[in-house]
């Protein structure tokens, strides 16, 4: 099954208000993090490749995601179970967040499996 990555944007909410919305809509807790590279952000778990991450799109150095300049707060949802349900809970009956991008990447073959790119 392909791994899905979604990007949501908030136009008018502060990061604190967006945090409240996400936690309430999904019944999850995002932990506050701070780093020199990323600044203040919130995420579930320890992995950036799987889970939720909420962060400010603009920093003093510029835009983290310049393709989404109209969205000062970004939420990434990566490789979780029930991605369609997560999308429904985040976007149904509200104007924020907006689903900006959704991509699916094929899973890598596991060790021992050979992938033959030629059709049978």
C-alpha positions in Angstrom: 0.0 0.0 0.0 1.4 3.4 -0.9 2.5 5.8 1.9 0.5 9.1 1.9 1.8 12.6 2.8 -0.7 15.5 3.2 0.0 19.2 3.7 -2.6 21.5 5.2 -2.5 25.2 5.5 -4.1 27.7 7.9 -4.8 31.2 6.5 -6.1 33.1 9.4 -5.3 31.1 12.6 -2.3 31.6 14.8 -0.2 28.5 15.5 -1.8 28.3 19.0 -5.3 28.4 17.6 -4.4 25.9 14.9 -2.9 23.6 17.6 -6.2 23.7 19.5 -8.2 22.9 16.4 -5.9 20.0 15.4 -5.8 18.5 18.8 -9.6 18.8 19.3 -10.5 17.5 15.8 -8.2 14.5 15.9 -8.2 13.9 19.7 -4.4 13.9 19.8 -1.7 15.7 21.7 1.0 17.5 19.9 4.2 18.1 21.9 5.9 21.4 21.8 9.4 21.4 20.4 11.9 24.1 19.7 15.1 24.0 17.7 17.5 26.5 16.2 16.8 25.1 12.7 13.0 24.8 12.9 12.1 27.2 15.6 8.9 26.5 17.6 6.8 23.6 16.3 4.5 20.9 17.5 4.5 17.2 16.7 3.3 13.8 17.6 5.9 11.1 18.4 9.5 11.3 17.6 9.6 10.7 13.9 9.2 13.5 11.4 8.5 10.9 8.7 5.4 9.5 10.4 2.9 11.6 12.3 1.7 15.2 12.6 3.8 18.3 12.6 2.5 21.9 13.0 4.8 24.8 12.4 5.0 28.5 11.3 5.6 28.8 7.6 7.4 32.1 7.9 10.5 32.8 9.8 12.8 35.8 10.1 14.9 34.2 7.4 11.9 33.7 4.9 9.4 31.1 4.1 9.8 27.5 4.9 7.4 26.5 2.1 7.4 29.5 -0.3 4.9 27.7 -2.5 2.3 28.2 0.3 3.0 31.9 1.1 -0.7 32.5 1.8 -0.7 30.1 4.7 1.3 31.2 7.7 0.7 27.9 9.6 1.4 24.5 8.0 0.3 21.1 9.2 1.9 18.0 7.7 0.3 14.6 8.2 2.6 11.7 7.2 2.1 8.0 6.8 -0.6 7.5 9.3 -3.4 4.9 9.4 -6.8 6.3 8.3 -5.5 9.3 6.2 -8.9 9.8 4.6 -10.6 9.9 8.0 -8.0 12.4 9.3 -8.7 14.6 6.2 -12.4 14.4 6.9 -12.0 15.3 10.5 -9.7 18.3 9.7 -11.7 19.8 6.8 -15.4 18.9 7.2 -17.7 21.7 8.2 -14.9 24.3 8.5 -12.9 26.6 6.3 -9.6 25.9 8.0 -7.4 24.1 7.4 -7.2 23.7 3.7 -5.7 20.6 2.1 -2.9 22.0 0.0 -1.2 18.8 -1.2 -1.6 15.1 -1.0 0.9 12.7 -2.4 1.3 8.9 -2.3 4.6 7.2 -2.6 4.9 3.5 -3.3 6.2 1.4 -0.5 9.8 0.1 -1.0 10.2 -3.6 -1.4 11.2 -5.3 1.8 14.6 -7.0 2.1 14.5 -10.3 0.3 11.8 -9.2 -2.2 13.0 -8.5 -5.7 11.2 -5.8 -7.7 11.1 -6.5 -11.4 10.1 -3.3 -13.2 9.1 -5.2 -16.4 5.5 -6.2 -16.7 4.7 -9.9 -16.9 
